[in-house]
Amino acid sequence: MEQAISFREALEAVETLSIDEQETLVDIVKKRLTERARQPLAADIGESRLEFAQNRCQAVSVESLMDELLRP
């Protein structure tokens, strides 16, 4: 198993890359973070669709939902 490197070591390694490689690395990291954030959201959407298909919830208007959410 590979040994993890420290944050400082990672930064130092990045600094040895060319500007183009650093920009590519930043793009890749941003895309991976976006995908990681998207996964739980996709799971929630799937669960909500399943609940709706099983009639465990019902459709409501946006106004109705906002009224309920903003009610003290």
C-alpha positions in Angstrom: 0.0 0.0 0.0 1.2 3.5 -0.8 2.2 5.8 2.0 0.1 9.1 2.0 2.1 12.3 1.6 1.6 15.4 3.7 -0.2 18.5 2.4 3.0 20.4 2.4 4.7 17.6 0.3 1.8 17.7 -2.1 2.1 21.4 -2.6 5.9 21.1 -3.1 5.3 18.4 -5.7 2.7 20.6 -7.5 5.2 23.4 -7.7 7.6 21.2 -9.7 5.0 20.9 -12.4 4.7 23.3 -15.4 2.0 26.0 -15.3 0.0 24.0 -17.9 0.3 20.8 -15.7 -0.8 22.8 -12.6 -3.8 24.2 -14.4 -4.7 20.7 -15.6 -4.4 19.4 -12.1 -6.6 22.1 -10.7 -9.2 21.3 -13.4 -9.1 17.6 -12.5 -9.4 18.2 -8.8 -12.3 20.6 -9.2 -14.2 18.0 -11.4 -13.5 15.3 -8.8 -14.8 17.5 -6.0 -17.9 18.4 -8.0 -18.6 14.7 -8.7 -18.1 13.8 -5.0 -20.6 16.5 -4.0 -23.0 15.3 -6.7 -23.1 11.7 -5.5 -25.1 12.3 -2.3 -27.5 14.6 -4.2 -28.1 12.0 -6.8 -28.8 9.4 -4.1 -31.3 11.8 -2.5 -33.1 12.4 -5.8 -33.3 8.6 -6.4 -34.8 8.0 -3.0 -37.3 10.9 -3.4 -38.4 9.5 -6.8 -38.8 6.0 -5.3 -40.9 7.5 -2.4 -43.1 9.3 -4.9 -43.5 6.2 -7.1 -44.6 4.3 -4.0 -47.1 7.0 -3.1 -45.3 7.7 0.2 -45.3 11.4 -0.6 -47.4 13.7 -2.7 -46.8 16.5 -5.1 -47.4 20.0 -3.8 -47.1 23.5 -5.4 -44.1 25.6 -4.8 -46.2 28.2 -3.0 -47.6 25.5 -0.6 -44.1 24.2 0.1 -42.7 27.7 0.7 -45.6 28.5 3.0 -44.9 25.3 5.0 -41.2 26.0 5.2 -41.5 29.6 6.2 -44.2 28.9 8.8 -42.9 29.5 12.4 
